[in-house]
Each structure stands twice: as structure tokens, then as C-alpha cells.
Amino acid sequence: MAAPTAYPELNAVLDELVSSVRAILGDNFCGAYLQGSFALGSADEHSDVDFIVATTDEVSDEQLANLQAMHARIYALGSWWAQHLEGSYIPKDRLRRVDPQQTRVPFLDNGSSALVPDDHCNTALVRWLLREHGVVLAGPHPASLVDPVTPDQLREEGLRLIDIHVDWAREGAMNRWKQPYLVLTCCRILHTLHAGVVASKGDAAEWAIGALAPEWTPLIERALADRPDPVGRYYQPAEPELEARTLEFVDYASSFARVGSGA
């Protein structure tokens, strides 16, 4: 089988992850997949590593404890990639269709070594990415596990997401990671509302430059260029002018979403 990514060190981390998960879950293991930027082909050396593990049934308490210990061990390997895994363990029956309740499942956040209950990956967007572009690490093709996700389901979720990001934009201090992330994520949501598919942040931003009012082009281009050292930028405050302009853009994106969707 071809290497799952272009990064040998990451491939070694993924081999360790999948072999360890299979050993812990046994018959409860169904499949392991990459989604997100590595599935879309837009990942680079700064990307986090989005994964999904499909299980046959719910993860038992004993299995969860062993998975917790395993993730702590992998985090301690010292590899940058090992510390930037992000993903969830989802039973295949729940993974099959979009879950209106967005039930919380065991989730590993980027930069964390511990699983917590969260609905982060239990979304229409992740299911679409997994079915349409998922990279198989082990198990059957993801299209056999996930039913088609419709454009209307993606658009419905997009409208909810834009509201979430409007609120989040004003929660706490804005750092140099959050500021461009907000801009590019809003572009991505608007593109999904327009096209009924999920694009990379970069492709969605290029679409937005042509589709949105020209006054936002400099802000979007700045967000696209502000890529290196995403971890370091998390601890640096956003420039006040960029923060103010970003808050204006988030409000504009919310209005644009409502007008475009007819909501």
C-alpha cells in the first residue's frame, strides 16, 4: 500500500497509532482514516493530522483507559506530528448517517494527549470529507461505512457553524492564530453554502476573493499568507487593526450567508 502521506516521520507515527489502536480494540476495531487537509491534499508541514477511527461498537471503559495511556505514550515520542494528532473514535452505526444530536464521542484535540467526550468530529462536514476523500490507514473504504451527505445537509450545518463562529470571534482575546483562522474558516463556510461541498481553506479563500466584496480581499490574502509557525502564533496577540477588521468580516460573512441561503 502506498504511504498515506508525503512525510515519512508522520507515516511512522500513523503506523504506531493504528497498530496500537488495533491491539487495544481487537474485534472492536473497524477502520482508521485520515480526513481534513491530508484527505483534501492541501496539508503541509504545519498541518494538524485529522483522523477518524471507526469502531464496531461503543468503546468500553477498559478500552478507553488503554487508549488514553496509548495517546499519552505517542504524545511523548517527541515527534511534532505525534503532538498534533486530532481525531475521534466513532461507532460505525453512528458514523453511517449524519447525527442530528451530534453525540459526544472520545476525541483527541490538536496538541493534547488526552481523550475527552466531544462532538467535534461528529458532523456532516467530517462525514462528507471521510466518504469523498478519506485516506485509508486500515479497514474498508470509507464509502462503505458512511452514507452520502447531501448538499442540503452541509448547508444546514454551515449556517449553524457561521453562528458559532460569530460568537466565538468575540470570546476571549484574539491571538495571531485565531485571527487568520476565523477569516479562512468563514470563507470555507461560505463556499460550502454556495457549492454544497467542502473545500480546503486555501481553495475556499481563493473562491471568496472572487465572490465577496473586493474590500475584503486584502484581509483574506493576509490570512492566506500568515501560515508559518501556527503554534507560536497562538501565544501572540493579534494586531488591533486586524482584530477589528476580522470582527467586521465575521459579521459580514454571517449576513452574506443569510442572504445567499435565503435564511
Secondary structure, DSSP 4 states (H G I P E B T S, - for coil): ---SSS-HHHHHHHHHHHHHHHHHHGGGEEEEEE-THHHHT---TT--EEEEEEESSPPPHHHHHHHHHHHHHHHTT--TGGGSEEEEEEEHHHHSS--TT---EEEE-TT-SSEEEE-TT-SHHHHHHHHHHPEEEESS-GGGTSPPPPHHHHHHHHHHHHHHHHHHHTSS--BTTHHHHHHHHHHHHHHHHHHSS---HHHHHHHHHHHS-GGGHHHHHHHHH--S-HHHHTTSBPPHHHHHHHHHHHHHHHHHHHHHHT-
